Structure formats: structure tokens, C-alpha cells
């Protein structure tokens, strides 16, 4: 007979097991409304709440090339409800049935118990192998022709570049590249060859900036982070925001960002007014998430090419279980 001291209910070996249990017991509910608004398709998402879940929903919409014109975000305890007014790139309602099905299906898969979402921030950079390609992450000094030089090095090592996304800011460049073996069309798995790739690219990326040279490493894990979010993380780890503070643009070009701390209520209000663009909300939530903040309530409005965001945020340490 088991001892009553063991307690009741399931026990959890890790937070991931607990999160998966909560997701299975409370599957997300997606409601798509094309009748209430004459200008936009309304997408309502209800689900069990956890760190990073808002970013997951927004990533799906960005990947489907949807434009978020308005959003109302709120969470209460272990549950959250998000309402988004979305259009296509031309500013029209989503009427294509296949796209409507994809919105619901992709969000459910993204938030479900089998989601590959991992909230913790990863290494700064590296080379990770999936079954059919390698993911190479680079961080180094930017200069004209850098991408061509990187591609030439990979070609000399018999690697094909399948895709590449590169961000640059001031003197720094971050890249996430997917490559395959030239002969097999699959991932490079030989450890010595991966080490040669790392050494050659690290030498190339150092350039003339010895104080902030290349950042590159080799690992054996599979990279699953959304590419644009990973680039955010890499720039953040590299001190990109510090560069921005030291070399601030002219006042007329800067977004109007204010932060008001309500210490007695353990949250802050981040207000943003700036020129609107298609991925602004993604960039905002991505930055706050990677800075370990949770958006638990927000009002988002974008019209006439201007965006207005009011975000109530709290530190992750105050909301984690």
C-alpha cells in the first residue's frame, strides 16, 4: 500500500511536463469571425496561459502574411484571451477558405501539447543539425560583401545554402542560414567537417573588429526557434540595444516610447507611438519576451500608417510557477 504522504494527483519531473498536462487539459479554442466587422477578419484565441504564448500566436499570423490592425490582449490567472483584427497585405478581409482553415489549424498546432515551442533563450550562435539540413548562426562585424564571402566559404566546403536571413545594425551583422551537404543534399554530420566550418567562418567574421569579433560555436541540438525571433535574441545578446542608446537617431525619427512603473502593483505600462509597419507588433512582443517580460494586457491600434500600443507587462519571475 502506498503512503498517503505521497499526496494526491500527478507529480511533475519538470516544468515542461506540467505545461504539456495543462495544454492537454485545456486545448486552445479559436473563433474566426468574418461577420462582425466590415473592414477586418476577427480572430479570437482562448487558451491556457504561459510564458511566450502570445508571441506564438503572433508568429503564426506573421508567417501567414496577415496584417494585424487592432488587438486586444488580456490574461487572468491561468487563462488568456486575445482578439485580433487582421487583413491581408492589401488591407482586405480574409475570405479565402484555405487561409481561414490554416489560421485555425496553425494556431492550434502552435499552442497544443505537442508544440515545439521552447521559452528559454538559447546559445548565442552555433551550427545545429536537423535531419535534412544544418542551421548556422553567425554574429560578427558587418562590411560590404560579407554575405558573398560567407557563401564562398560554404561553397568551398561543399555546402549548399538553402536559405538565409540576415539582419544588420550599425557595425554588426547577425545571420541564420540553412545549409545542406553538396553531395547528399542532407545535413552535414561529420564532427571534423563541422569544426572546419566553424573555424573558417569564425576567422572570416572577425574582420578588423578584434574587440567584438565573431560569435560562433558548434552544437549537436536541433534549432527550433522561429528565425526572426532568433535574430532578435542574437542582436540582444550582442548588445544591439546598447549601440542604439549610444547612437540614438534624430528625435524626429525616433518612436515615442514611454515606460511607467507601478511598483505597488508589480507591473509597468509600456506605451509606443510610431510609424506602423507589418511586423511591428511581432517585434514589440518578441523584444519584451526576450527581456523576460510578460504582456498580460494590451491594446493595439494601427491606422493611417501610425501605430499606438499600450502594453501592461510584468517580469517573468513574478508569474512563473
HELIX and SHEET records of a PDB file:
HELIX    1   1 UNK A    4  UNK A    6  5                                   3    
HELIX    2   2 UNK A   15  UNK A   25  1                                  11    
HELIX    3   3 UNK A   53  UNK A   63  1                                  11    
HELIX    4   4 UNK A   97  UNK A  111  1                                  15    
HELIX    5   5 UNK A  146  UNK A  156  1                                  11    
HELIX    6   6 UNK A  191  UNK A  206  1                                  16    
HELIX    7   7 UNK A  227  UNK A  237  1                                  11    
HELIX    8   8 UNK A  240  UNK A  246  1                                   7    
HELIX    9   9 UNK A  251  UNK A  253  5                                   3    
HELIX   10  10 UNK A  263  UNK A  265  5                                   3    
HELIX   11  11 UNK A  280  UNK A  290  1                                  11    
HELIX   12  12 UNK A  316  UNK A  318  5                                   3    
SHEET    1   A 8 UNK A  29  UNK A  33  0                                        
SHEET    2   A 8 UNK A  41  UNK A  48 -1                                        
SHEET    3   A 8 UNK A  79  UNK A  87 -1                                        
SHEET    4   A 8 UNK A  67  UNK A  76 -1                                        
SHEET    5   A 8 UNK A 293  UNK A 303 -1                                        
SHEET    6   A 8 UNK A 306  UNK A 315 -1                                        
SHEET    7   A 8 UNK A 267  UNK A 275 -1                                        
SHEET    8   A 8 UNK A 256  UNK A 262 -1                                        
SHEET    1   B 4 UNK A 127  UNK A 129  0                                        
SHEET    2   B 4 UNK A 134  UNK A 141 -1                                        
SHEET    3   B 4 UNK A 172  UNK A 181 -1                                        
SHEET    4   B 4 UNK A 159  UNK A 169 -1                                        
END                                                                             
